[in-house]
Amino acid sequence: MGVGAAVWERFGHNAIVVEDLRTGTDLAYNYGMFSFRQQNFLLRFLQGRMLYWMAGYPADEEVPRYIAAERSVWQQELNLTPAQRIAIRDYLKTNALPSNAYYRYDYYRDNCSTRVRDAIDHVVNGAFRNQMNGPASGSFRFHTLRLMTHNLPLYTGLMLVLGPRADAPVTKWDEMFLPFKVREYLREVRVPDSTGALVPLVNSERTVYESTRYPVPKAPPHWMQGFLALGALLGGTFWWGGVAGRRSAPARWALLAGGTLWSFLTGVAGLILGGLWAFTDHIIASHNENLLQATIFALALAAVLPALLKDRPAAVAVARLLAAGVGGCAIAGVLLKLLPSFGQVNGQVLALFVPANLGLAAAVLRWSREARPGMFRGG
């Protein structure tokens, strides 16, 4: 099934349909079931410990539901021996039992698509996996970002959250966390038939319904220049506030409002990134270099900045240290890219954050050097 409108539908979906002519049943086994009403859903989501489950539903009810949602539907008939057909039916029926249906969901390693992949591999005795050792067409980050280009805030958030594990080399087998890739790579597989001759695993394909409503780009967009322009604009605005704010109310408010908001948002982002790494099972978010751009220094600076602009002595001293921390971490994030061990693909994050953070740090240091107690105390 193709992509849909909701965030969790942007990666597409798949299921295994078992048509049993003897019993007259036609069940679509779906490993992608979850519920917002599930006990402790939010906590499990934050911890990376969501429970999904699988179940079989009448295919003649499932397919129209996707078509009604303007999602494409394709069907591949697998070329299995009679024994393998019985084996996959029994495997899926056993998986659907209440004692077996639930599993710990992982976005990349154990999801609704990898479960379909594994079920097929199980009945062909590992032949599927053995033929999928070649390099993938893209990393986890590559595919995640290209599928989220429709939503710039979400794209930016995921760009920030994904750590270096999202950039590690993956195989075709790993890449089948995407249903599209299961469909594509199944076409390449050859398995022995009842006589021992190698035959394609996919016997036939047909398009049930094709939608053009949710186009999917082949690669992530090249937005580096856009992020750099925005970062430079923010940094330049903050610097203007630090230089001209003592004689210009608009400049002062640009630093006060803009700098405080930016510091608060990036500081909160840093808390989230640190929390994902230290306290959750979201392995994909660990060892994240972006913590050098979204720092706890920024969150503290957001609290101090209003008092700094009133030239309160204690705030001046603290803000100077915090600004040095923000600027120093931003520079460190750039310098780390010179070391081969730091290979996280975060150029767009650096393009946005480094000029903004350096501009803010420079503005705070400039203001603090000219501080005079009592200035703008009522501002």
Protein Blocks (a to p, Z undefined) as FASTA:
>chain_A
ZZdfblklmnopaddddddfknopacdddfkbccfkbghklmmmmnopaccddddddfkl
mmmmmmmnopacddddddddfklmmmmmmmmmmmmpmklmpccddfklocfklmmmmmmm
mmnnommmmmmmbccfbdfklmmmmmmmmpmklmmmmmmmpcfklmgccdfklmmmpmkl
mmmmmmmpccddfkopacdfblbdcdfbdcfklccdfbdcdfklmmmmmmmmmmmmmmmm
mmmmmmomklmmmmmmmmmmmmmmmmmmmmmmmmmmmmmcblklgoifklmmmcfklmmm
mmmmmmmmnopaklmmmmmmmmmmmmmmmmmmmmmmmpmklmcccklmmmmmmmmmmmmm
mmmmmmmmmgcehiaklZZ
